[in-house]
Amino acid sequence: MTLAVSTFYSDRIRCSVDIVGMSNLVTFLEHTEAYRRDLRRVEYGDEREPKMREFFGKDRADEQYREDQRSRCL
């Protein structure tokens, strides 16, 4: 949520602090422990399906909103 708020509400805040927030859903699911992965896939979607992978936008997710962040992120 911190990254989303700093991107979409940067005109209303001065700074945000992100400690463990995910910026890329595909890499989040790929690095989740195996015993929890299936539970996360039910919650967020299955990143192995081509349609979902395209929706998540692996190639652009990390840099996608960086230029939209006008407030500082610590």
Helices and strands as residue ranges (DSSP letters): H 2-8, E 15-16, H 25-30, H 34-44, H 50-56, G 66-68, E 72-73
